[in-house]
């Protein structure tokens, strides 16, 4: 079964992560978000820099979509093993 999220739903999800409403998730906001999942310090920073594909020190909606595509691909890979 395949589940596709609409652009509106993806934007809504991103906006919930963008708690400051800037259109981006900066490193401090990302650390706060990670802390809610018990991911702290260097681990949160490492994930942040992996997501920040363009190196502008903030996660854009495009960066966020890249993460979702990676996660979906990994889930698919694991389900076919």
Secondary structure, DSSP 8 states (H G I E B T S, - for coil): ------HHHHHHHHHHH-TT-SSSEEHHHHHHHHHTTT--HHHHHHHHHHH-TT-SSEE-HHHHHHHHHHHHHHHHHHHT-
